[in-house]
């Protein structure tokens, strides 16, 4: 095994240790279990619905909450499909939406994903529901306490309790870990 491979495995191990528990659903980082069917509450300055495309776009100071996790960004696209036989999604109390099956969410611009323990930042993030995967790209960082990992791309594989940090060509992943 070469030194680069050992270093890559060591960084992945440290990353997994720092991530601790990754719960299923969108709330990937929370130690408190969040049920994937918990409501996602979204607030923004503007909402645009494109029913023919099964797309809702939230823009301006977007804040999405599910359980103890909060995502803030400049723009959030929510791609959905409706259960068979449903004609349209219905808006319930205080912005909760019924009858949506979220396929994908794309956060753009100054993305911050945080819970009570950690914060992940990047230029953009995509949540793929069927794959239970979150991909954060751009100048990415993950911080827990003083420990910090940075790279060009962070992929969280929720069903596998696994995370991968990568950097563009000729750049390296950086990790500063403060043991407890």
N, CA, C and O of each residue as an XYZ file, in Angstrom:
720
protein
N       0.850     -1.179      0.000
C       0.000      0.000      0.000
C       0.889      1.234      0.000
O       1.802      1.333      0.820
N       0.637      2.186     -0.914
C       1.478      3.376     -0.949
C       1.038      4.384      0.104
O      -0.045      4.261      0.676
N       1.883      5.385      0.358
C       1.630      6.386      1.397
C       0.366      7.186      1.138
O      -0.351      7.533      2.077
N       0.080      7.488     -0.141
C      -1.107      8.278     -0.496
C      -2.377      7.504     -0.148
O      -3.339      8.077      0.363
N      -2.374      6.202     -0.426
C      -3.538      5.365     -0.117
C      -3.761      5.266      1.388
O      -4.898      5.329      1.855
N      -2.681      5.113      2.146
C      -2.782      5.048      3.607
C      -3.328      6.373      4.148
O      -4.195      6.384      5.022
N      -2.811      7.490      3.620
C      -3.260      8.812      4.056
C      -4.742      8.988      3.741
O      -5.490      9.490      4.581
N      -5.185      8.583      2.537
C      -6.581      8.708      2.140
C      -7.481      7.896      3.075
O      -8.539      8.374      3.485
N      -7.065      6.670      3.414
C      -7.854      5.838      4.326
C      -7.864      6.428      5.726
O      -8.879      6.357      6.420
N      -6.748      7.008      6.152
C      -6.684      7.634      7.473
C      -7.621      8.834      7.552
O      -8.322      9.017      8.547
N      -7.631      9.654      6.495
C      -8.521     10.822      6.483
C      -9.974     10.373      6.471
O     -10.808     10.964      7.157
N     -10.293      9.317      5.686
C     -11.664      8.809      5.662
C     -12.066      8.291      7.036
O     -13.189      8.528      7.481
N     -11.162      7.584      7.715
C     -11.453      7.087      9.056
C     -11.687      8.244     10.023
O     -12.639      8.211     10.802
N     -10.836      9.261      9.984
C     -11.026     10.430     10.847
C     -12.332     11.140     10.518
O     -13.032     11.603     11.418
N     -12.663     11.227      9.236
C     -13.919     11.848      8.828
C     -15.098     11.070      9.402
O     -16.035     11.661      9.938
N     -15.051      9.748      9.290
C     -16.158      8.936      9.804
C     -16.271      9.050     11.319
O     -17.375      9.090     11.863
N     -15.129      9.104     11.996
C     -15.166      9.273     13.452
C     -15.788     10.618     13.794
O     -16.595     10.715     14.719
N     -15.411     11.665     13.044
C     -15.949     12.994     13.348
C     -17.425     13.092     13.006
O     -18.150     13.878     13.616
N     -17.880     12.305     12.039
C     -19.301     12.354     11.668
C     -20.175     11.645     12.691
O     -21.364     11.947     12.802
N     -19.609     10.711     13.437
C     -20.341      9.921     14.431
C     -21.520      9.219     13.782
O     -21.327      8.283     13.006
N     -22.726      9.647     14.081
C     -23.913      8.962     13.590
C     -24.548      9.768     12.475
O     -24.799     10.963     12.629
N     -24.807      9.119     11.362
C     -25.541      9.770     10.286
C     -26.894      9.090     10.204
O     -26.986      7.913      9.853
N     -27.943      9.832     10.527
C     -29.298      9.285     10.547
C     -29.853      9.222      9.136
O     -29.390      9.950      8.258
N     -30.853      8.348      8.899
C     -31.451      8.293      7.578
C     -32.237      9.543      7.264
O     -32.565     10.331      8.152
N     -32.535      9.717      5.986
C     -33.330     10.869      5.565
C     -32.459     12.082      5.350
O     -31.233     11.974      5.331
N     -33.063     13.210      5.192
C     -32.343     14.452      4.928
C     -31.501     14.855      6.115
O     -30.461     15.487      5.929
N     -31.899     14.521      7.314
C     -31.181     14.945      8.513
C     -29.969     14.067      8.724
O     -29.910     13.291      9.678
N     -29.019     14.190      7.848
C     -27.867     13.304      7.827
C     -26.952     13.466      9.006
O     -26.283     12.502      9.378
N     -26.883     14.617      9.612
C     -25.834     14.867     10.575
C     -26.295     14.799     12.021
O     -25.447     14.838     12.912
N     -27.534     14.704     12.294
C     -28.041     14.807     13.652
C     -27.840     13.522     14.440
O     -28.033     12.428     13.908
N     -27.455     13.647     15.702
C     -27.369     12.471     16.566
C     -28.753     12.050     17.044
O     -28.975     10.880     17.357
N     -29.680     12.995     17.101
C     -31.047     12.647     17.465
C     -31.704     12.045     16.241
O     -31.600     12.603     15.148
N     -32.393     10.896     16.404
C     -33.005     10.297     15.230
C     -34.087     11.206     14.670
O     -34.907     11.757     15.405
N     -34.067     11.350     13.344
C     -35.095     12.110     12.650
C     -35.765     11.153     11.690
O     -35.098     10.497     10.890
N     -37.054     11.074     11.762
C     -37.815     10.193     10.897
C     -37.857     10.824      9.512
O     -38.211     11.998      9.396
N     -37.505     10.080      8.446
C     -37.501     10.666      7.102
C     -38.835     11.304      6.721
O     -38.864     12.207      5.885
N     -39.923     10.860      7.309
C     -41.232     11.441      6.996
C     -41.559     12.655      7.856
O     -42.641     13.225      7.721
N     -40.638     13.067      8.745
C     -40.856     14.308      9.486
C     -41.019     15.435      8.478
O     -40.393     15.411      7.419
N     -41.847     16.416      8.792
C     -42.045     17.505      7.827
C     -40.772     18.310      7.622
O     -39.969     18.483      8.540
N     -40.608     18.792      6.413
C     -39.538     19.736      6.087
C     -40.221     21.090      5.974
O     -41.097     21.276      5.129
N     -39.831     22.027      6.812
C     -40.414     23.373      6.809
C     -39.437     24.297      6.091
O     -38.257     24.357      6.436
N     -39.936     25.009      5.095
C     -39.083     25.878      4.287
C     -39.644     27.291      4.321
O     -40.838     27.508      4.118
N     -38.751     28.257      4.583
C     -39.111     29.676      4.533
C     -38.163     30.358      3.566
O     -36.984     30.014      3.485
N     -38.694     31.337      2.827
C     -37.885     32.079      1.866
C     -38.594     33.384      1.544
O     -39.748     33.590      1.920
N     -37.884     34.266      0.839
C     -38.489     35.525      0.400
C     -39.477     35.304     -0.739
O     -40.419     36.078     -0.910
N     -39.259     34.240     -1.520
C     -40.085     34.015     -2.711
C     -40.236     32.518     -2.972
O     -39.324     31.734     -2.705
N     -41.397     32.134     -3.495
C     -41.662     30.757     -3.890
C     -42.235     30.781     -5.299
O     -43.167     31.532     -5.588
N     -41.672     29.956     -6.171
C     -42.191     29.798     -7.528
C     -42.516     28.328     -7.725
O     -41.655     27.473     -7.519
N     -43.751     28.019     -8.123
C     -44.176     26.633     -8.339
C     -44.356     26.387     -9.831
O     -45.045     27.142    -10.517
N     -43.742     25.343    -10.316
C     -43.849     24.926    -11.711
C     -44.489     23.541    -11.710
O     -43.790     22.529    -11.762
N     -45.811     23.499    -11.650
C     -46.533     22.239    -11.494
C     -46.279     21.266    -12.639
O     -46.161     20.063    -12.407
N     -46.193     21.767    -13.875
C     -45.958     20.877    -15.013
C     -44.604     20.190    -14.925
O     -44.428     19.095    -15.459
N     -43.650     20.821    -14.258
C     -42.311     20.252    -14.114
C     -42.097     19.598    -12.756
O     -41.008     19.094    -12.480
N     -43.128     19.598    -11.896
C     -43.023     19.043    -10.541
C     -41.822     19.651     -9.812
O     -40.992     18.940     -9.245
N     -41.752     20.989     -9.844
C     -40.623     21.721     -9.287
C     -41.137     22.922     -8.503
O     -42.026     23.642     -8.956
N     -40.564     23.124     -7.322
C     -40.821     24.330     -6.541
C     -39.467     24.961     -6.261
O     -38.532     24.282     -5.836
N     -39.365     26.287     -6.506
C     -38.112     27.010     -6.296
C     -38.336     28.033     -5.193
O     -39.233     28.872     -5.278
N     -37.507     27.950     -4.155
C     -37.523     28.918     -3.060
C     -36.299     29.809     -3.257
O     -35.204     29.309     -3.515
N     -36.478     31.127     -3.138
C     -35.357     32.040     -3.370
C     -35.328     33.130     -2.311
O     -36.368     33.563     -1.815
N     -34.118     33.567     -1.972
C     -33.928     34.660     -1.032
C     -33.972     34.218      0.420
O     -35.038     33.894      0.943
N     -32.822     34.205      1.069
C     -32.709     33.855      2.491
C     -33.490     32.580      2.817
O     -34.340     32.576      3.707
N     -33.200     31.513      2.100
C     -33.911     30.245      2.264
C     -33.446     29.552      3.539
O     -32.251     29.488      3.829
N     -34.407     29.037      4.289
C     -34.121     28.253      5.489
C     -35.047     27.042      5.479
O     -36.270     27.181      5.495
N     -34.445     25.844      5.451
C     -35.203     24.597      5.475
C     -34.862     23.860      6.757
O     -33.690     23.709      7.100
N     -35.890     23.400      7.468
C     -35.692     22.708      8.740
C     -36.367     21.344      8.709
O     -37.497     21.212      8.240
N     -35.670     20.337      9.207
C     -36.252     19.015      9.451
C     -35.601     18.481     10.714
O     -34.384     18.304     10.771
N     -36.414     18.227     11.719
C     -35.869     17.790     12.995
C     -34.903     18.833     13.520
O     -35.249     20.011     13.610
N     -33.687     18.409     13.871
C     -32.699     19.339     14.410
C     -31.761     19.892     13.341
O     -30.826     20.627     13.662
N     -31.996     19.549     12.078
C     -31.117     20.015     11.012
C     -31.696     21.243     10.323
O     -32.901     21.333     10.089
N     -30.805     22.194     10.000
C     -31.190     23.427      9.313
C     -30.289     23.583      8.097
O     -29.071     23.429      8.189
N     -30.900     23.892      6.953
C     -30.147     24.201      5.743
C     -30.481     25.637      5.375
O     -31.653     25.996      5.254
N     -29.446     26.465      5.197
C     -29.662     27.823      4.695
C     -28.913     27.954      3.376
O     -27.850     27.364      3.185
N     -29.492     28.740      2.470
C     -28.884     28.958      1.165
C     -29.584     30.131      0.487
O     -30.532     30.699      1.030
N     -29.113     30.482     -0.693
C     -29.737     31.565     -1.446
C     -30.927     31.087     -2.265
O     -31.880     31.834     -2.488
N     -30.863     29.826     -2.714
C     -31.913     29.286     -3.581
C     -32.019     27.786     -3.356
O     -31.005     27.097     -3.248
N     -33.247     27.277     -3.286
C     -33.479     25.851     -3.073
C     -34.508     25.371     -4.077
O     -35.627     25.881     -4.132
N     -34.115     24.374     -4.879
C     -35.035     23.756     -5.834
C     -35.472     22.418     -5.258
O     -34.638     21.603     -4.865
N     -36.780     22.193     -5.210
C     -37.330     20.939     -4.705
C     -38.056     20.255     -5.859
O     -39.065     20.755     -6.356
N     -37.529     19.103     -6.280
C     -38.146     18.302     -7.335
C     -38.959     17.208     -6.655
O     -38.463     16.529     -5.756
N     -40.187     17.040     -7.074
C     -41.061     16.078     -6.409
C     -41.862     15.289     -7.432
O     -41.924     15.635     -8.612
N     -42.467     14.227     -6.945
C     -43.475     13.499     -7.720
C     -44.614     13.206     -6.776
O     -44.439     13.131     -5.560
N     -45.759     13.046     -7.346
C     -46.942     12.806     -6.535
C     -47.254     11.316     -6.557
O     -46.989     10.638     -7.550
N     -47.819     10.801     -5.463
C     -48.197      9.382     -5.447
C     -49.186      9.099     -6.576
O     -49.926      9.985     -7.002
N     -49.190      7.874     -7.045
C     -50.120      7.488     -8.109
C     -51.541      7.850     -7.734
O     -51.981      7.617     -6.608
N     -52.250      8.422     -8.686
C     -53.651      8.766     -8.460
C     -53.864     10.155     -7.898
O     -54.990     10.652     -7.924
N     -52.819     10.805     -7.387
C     -52.955     12.151     -6.831
C     -52.889     13.163     -7.971
O     -52.050     13.043     -8.863
N     -53.753     14.137     -7.943
C     -53.762     15.170     -8.976
C     -52.820     16.318     -8.644
O     -52.174     16.864     -9.538
N     -52.731     16.693     -7.366
C     -51.849     17.803     -7.007
C     -51.499     17.735     -5.532
O     -52.212     17.126     -4.735
N     -50.398     18.365     -5.187
C     -49.996     18.464     -3.788
C     -50.872     19.506     -3.113
O     -51.327     20.449     -3.760
N     -51.108     19.343     -1.829
C     -51.936     20.304     -1.104
C     -51.118     20.967     -0.018
O     -50.306     20.320      0.643
N     -51.336     22.272      0.166
C     -50.631     23.019      1.199
C     -51.417     22.878      2.496
O     -52.616     23.155      2.537
N     -50.740     22.447      3.549
C     -51.368     22.315      4.863
C     -50.990     23.514      5.723
O     -50.509     24.527      5.216
N     -51.210     23.390      7.025
C     -50.942     24.504      7.927
C     -49.499     24.967      7.874
O     -48.567     24.166      7.797
N     -49.341     26.280      7.915
C     -48.048     26.956      8.002
C     -47.007     26.424      7.024
O     -45.850     26.223      7.395
N     -47.406     26.199      5.797
C     -46.440     25.856      4.758
C     -46.082     24.386      4.654
O     -45.272     24.031      3.798
N     -46.646     23.508      5.485
C     -46.364     22.085      5.346
C     -47.082     21.582      4.094
O     -48.218     21.980      3.834
N     -46.446     20.728      3.334
C     -47.024     20.245      2.086
C     -47.336     18.766      2.227
O     -46.523     17.991      2.732
N     -48.525     18.382      1.772
C     -48.958     16.999      1.835
C     -48.932     16.416      0.422
O     -49.085     17.157     -0.548
N     -48.747     15.142      0.295
C     -48.791     14.385     -0.960
C     -47.563     14.579     -1.835
O     -47.630     14.275     -3.026
N     -46.460     15.062     -1.317
C     -45.235     15.184     -2.090
C     -44.320     14.021     -1.771
O     -44.180     13.623     -0.614
N     -43.710     13.491     -2.787
C     -42.615     12.551     -2.598
C     -41.397     13.240     -3.195
O     -41.270     13.339     -4.415
N     -40.517     13.707     -2.351
C     -39.358     14.457     -2.821
C     -38.386     13.512     -3.506
O     -37.983     12.496     -2.940
N     -38.012     13.864     -4.740
C     -37.016     13.091     -5.473
C     -35.622     13.658     -5.254
O     -34.652     12.926     -5.056
N     -35.550     15.007     -5.296
C     -34.237     15.643     -5.223
C     -34.416     17.069     -4.722
O     -35.419     17.720     -5.014
N     -33.421     17.553     -3.958
C     -33.379     18.954     -3.547
C     -31.997     19.487     -3.898
O     -30.984     18.843     -3.631
N     -31.969     20.687     -4.508
C     -30.699     21.322     -4.873
C     -30.605     22.676     -4.181
O     -31.427     23.560     -4.424
N     -29.613     22.835     -3.327
C     -29.366     24.104     -2.635
C     -28.224     24.810     -3.354
O     -27.218     24.191     -3.701
N     -28.391     26.121     -3.575
C     -27.383     26.883     -4.308
C     -27.046     28.160     -3.555
O     -27.921     28.791     -2.963
N     -25.770     28.537     -3.581
C     -25.327     29.813     -3.037
C     -25.213     29.856     -1.535
O     -26.220     29.796     -0.830
N     -23.998     29.958     -1.038
C     -23.717     30.081      0.395
C     -24.459     29.029      1.220
O     -25.175     29.361      2.164
N     -24.283     27.765      0.857
C     -24.990     26.662      1.516
C     -24.367     26.368      2.877
O     -23.152     26.208      2.995
N     -25.210     26.300      3.900
C     -24.788     25.919      5.244
C     -25.769     24.864      5.735
O     -26.977     25.098      5.755
N     -25.252     23.698      6.133
C     -26.059     22.617      6.698
C     -25.557     22.424      8.118
O     -24.376     22.143      8.326
N     -26.444     22.574      9.101
C     -25.963     22.457     10.480
C     -26.989     21.761     11.363
O     -28.195     21.786     11.120
N     -26.446     21.148     12.390
C     -27.257     20.634     13.487
C     -26.572     21.081     14.773
O     -25.686     21.935     14.739
N     -26.968     20.517     15.890
C     -26.411     20.988     17.159
C     -24.937     20.628     17.340
O     -24.284     21.159     18.238
N     -24.400     19.734     16.499
C     -23.014     19.293     16.671
C     -22.063     19.741     15.577
O     -20.907     20.055     15.861
N     -22.518     19.776     14.342
C     -21.623     20.036     13.222
C     -22.209     21.014     12.231
O     -23.414     21.263     12.192
N     -21.294     21.570     11.416
C     -21.677     22.485     10.343
C     -20.924     22.077      9.085
O     -19.714     21.853      9.115
N     -21.657     21.983      7.978
C     -21.066     21.693      6.673
C     -21.388     22.884      5.776
O     -22.529     23.342      5.728
N     -20.370     23.386      5.061
C     -20.594     24.507      4.153
C     -20.090     24.159      2.765
O     -19.224     23.301      2.593
N     -20.651     24.843      1.783
C     -20.225     24.660      0.399
C     -20.937     25.645     -0.495
O     -21.769     26.431     -0.042
N     -20.601     25.594     -1.775
C     -21.244     26.476     -2.745
C     -22.603     25.932     -3.175
O     -23.518     26.701     -3.470
N     -22.735     24.598     -3.210
C     -24.004     23.978     -3.578
C     -24.105     22.605     -2.926
O     -23.101     22.012     -2.531
N     -25.347     22.108     -2.821
C     -25.582     20.784     -2.248
C     -26.771     20.152     -2.955
O     -27.732     20.837     -3.305
N     -26.698     18.843     -3.161
C     -27.790     18.098     -3.778
C     -28.122     16.904     -2.898
O     -27.243     16.124     -2.531
N     -29.411     16.767     -2.560
C     -29.893     15.605     -1.821
C     -30.643     14.725     -2.805
O     -31.616     15.164     -3.418
N     -30.193     13.476     -2.959
C     -30.842     12.501     -3.833
C     -31.578     11.509     -2.943
O     -30.955     10.657     -2.310
N     -32.892     11.616     -2.894
C     -33.678     10.833     -1.955
C     -33.599      9.334     -2.218
O     -33.413      8.562     -1.277
N     -33.734      8.899     -3.470
C     -33.744      7.461     -3.757
C     -32.409      6.806     -3.431
O     -32.364      5.624     -3.089
N     -31.314      7.570     -3.536
C     -29.983      7.045     -3.226
C     -29.567      7.328     -1.795
O     -28.536      6.835     -1.337
N     -30.371      8.130     -1.074
C     -30.029      8.553      0.283
C     -28.602      9.087      0.321
O     -27.747      8.600      1.061
N     -28.377     10.117     -0.515
C     -27.048     10.688     -0.688
C     -27.151     12.211     -0.695
O     -28.071     12.777     -1.286
N     -26.193     12.871     -0.028
C     -26.054     14.320     -0.107
C     -24.665     14.615     -0.659
O     -23.664     14.103     -0.158
N     -24.616     15.451     -1.701
C     -23.345     15.831     -2.326
C     -23.191     17.335     -2.155
O     -24.017     18.106     -2.645
N     -22.132     17.758     -1.458
C     -21.853     19.171     -1.241
C     -20.613     19.501     -2.069
O     -19.604     18.802     -1.978
N     -20.683     20.571     -2.881
C     -19.565     20.913     -3.759
C     -19.163     22.367     -3.585
O     -19.854     23.148     -2.931
N     -18.033     22.711     -4.182
C     -17.478     24.052     -4.059
C     -16.409     24.037     -2.977
O     -15.773     23.008     -2.749
N     -16.211     25.135     -2.327
C     -15.245     25.228     -1.228
C     -15.898     24.616      0.016
O     -16.462     25.337      0.839
N     -15.822     23.296      0.152
C     -16.551     22.595      1.213
C     -15.734     22.475      2.490
O     -14.513     22.321      2.460
N     -16.439     22.550      3.605
C     -15.839     22.286      4.914
C     -16.855     21.563      5.781
O     -18.065     21.744      5.638
N     -16.344     20.751      6.673
C     -17.167     20.143      7.716
C     -16.459     20.413      9.032
O     -15.274     20.117      9.186
N     -17.195     20.975      9.977
C     -16.595     21.334     11.253
C     -17.436     20.791     12.397
O     -18.661     20.910     12.408
N     -16.734     20.185     13.370
C     -17.348     19.741     14.619
C     -16.423     20.220     15.732
O     -15.289     19.756     15.851
N     -16.913     21.145     16.541
C     -16.052     21.767     17.540
C     -14.929     22.486     16.817
O     -15.176     23.278     15.908
N     -13.692     22.213     17.220
C     -12.544     22.831     16.546
C     -12.023     21.991     15.385
O     -11.243     22.485     14.571
N     -12.442     20.725     15.296
C     -11.991     19.842     14.216
C     -12.637     20.255     12.900
O     -13.814     20.612     12.848
N     -11.827     20.196     11.822
C     -12.316     20.682     10.537
C     -11.724     19.861      9.401
O     -10.538     19.531      9.408
N     -12.576     19.534      8.413
C     -12.147     18.833      7.207
C     -12.595     19.677      6.026
O     -13.741     20.125      5.987
N     -11.697     19.903      5.050
C     -12.075     20.672      3.864
C     -11.640     19.953      2.603
O     -10.699     19.159      2.598
N     -12.362     20.261      1.529
C     -12.068     19.693      0.221
C     -12.960     20.348     -0.810
O     -13.633     21.337     -0.520
N     -12.968     19.809     -1.996
C     -13.790     20.362     -3.063
C     -15.162     19.735     -3.132
O     -16.081     20.307     -3.720
N     -15.316     18.535     -2.521
C     -16.582     17.811     -2.602
C     -16.714     16.893     -1.390
O     -15.790     16.148     -1.064
N     -17.854     16.951     -0.732
C     -18.164     16.037      0.365
C     -19.393     15.247     -0.048
O     -20.413     15.831     -0.412
N     -19.305     13.924      0.005
C     -20.437     13.058     -0.309
C     -20.801     12.290      0.947
O     -19.968     11.588      1.520
N     -22.053     12.426      1.373
C     -22.559     11.687      2.528
C     -23.484     10.589      2.016
O     -24.516     10.876      1.409
N     -23.119      9.333      2.260
C     -23.934      8.177      1.878
C     -24.716      7.759      3.111
O     -24.210      7.035      3.968
N     -25.950      8.221      3.187
C     -26.722      8.107      4.415
C     -27.019      6.673      4.807
O     -26.899      6.322      5.981
N     -27.400      5.842      3.865
C     -27.744      4.457      4.171
C     -26.554      3.630      4.601
O     -26.722      2.604      5.260
N     -25.359      4.053      4.244
C     -24.140      3.311      4.566
C     -23.379      3.924      5.730
O     -22.349      3.385      6.134
N     -23.862      5.048      6.288
C     -23.161      5.738      7.368
C     -21.712      6.000      6.962
O     -20.776      5.680      7.695
N     -21.549      6.595      5.762
C     -20.226      6.762      5.178
C     -20.112      8.154      4.577
O     -21.086      8.692      4.051
N     -18.932      8.727      4.655
C     -18.664     10.016      4.036
C     -17.365      9.979      3.263
O     -16.420      9.290      3.648
N     -17.322     10.729      2.162
C     -16.132     10.787      1.322
C     -15.820     12.258      1.057
O     -16.703     13.022      0.667
N     -14.563     12.654      1.269
C     -14.128     14.023      0.989
C     -13.105     13.943     -0.134
O     -12.147     13.174     -0.064
N     -13.321     14.754     -1.178
C     -12.427     14.771     -2.327
C     -12.056     16.214     -2.645
O     -12.747     17.152     -2.246
N     -10.949     16.375     -3.372
C     -10.552     17.699     -3.839
C     -10.253     17.630     -5.323
O      -9.954     16.561     -5.855
N     -10.335     18.785     -5.997
C     -10.025     18.809     -7.424
C      -8.572     18.413     -7.673
O      -7.767     18.308     -6.748
N      -8.266     18.197     -8.942
C      -6.902     17.819     -9.340
C      -5.860     18.743     -8.726
O      -6.041     19.958     -8.650
N      -4.785     18.142     -8.300
C      -3.609     18.837     -7.762
C      -3.858     19.575     -6.452
O      -2.974     20.277     -5.961
N      -5.023     19.427     -5.894
C      -5.272     19.962     -4.563
C      -5.463     18.777     -3.626
O      -5.681     17.652     -4.074
N      -5.382     19.035     -2.333
C      -5.460     17.937     -1.383
C      -6.557     18.194     -0.379
O      -6.918     19.339     -0.107
N      -7.079     17.121      0.165
C      -8.026     17.204      1.271
C      -7.243     17.630      2.495
O      -6.102     17.212      2.693
N      -7.869     18.478      3.326
C      -7.192     18.967      4.522
C      -8.034     18.606      5.754
O      -9.250     18.798      5.759
N      -7.387     18.092      6.778
C      -8.089     17.744      8.013
C      -7.273     18.197      9.214
O      -6.071     17.942      9.301
N      -7.940     18.865     10.126
C      -7.359     19.220     11.427
C      -8.285     18.623     12.472
O      -9.434     19.043     12.608
N      -7.779     17.640     13.210
C      -8.600     16.901     14.155
C      -8.092     17.169     15.572
O      -6.902     17.025     15.853
N      -8.991     17.552     16.441
C      -8.676     17.746     17.861
C      -9.317     16.593     18.629
O     -10.530     16.591     18.838
N      -8.514     15.613     19.051
C      -9.073     14.477     19.795
C      -9.746     14.939     21.085
O      -9.332     15.924     21.696
N     -10.762     14.231     21.480
C     -11.482     14.574     22.723
C     -10.908     13.809     23.883
O     -11.375     13.957     25.012
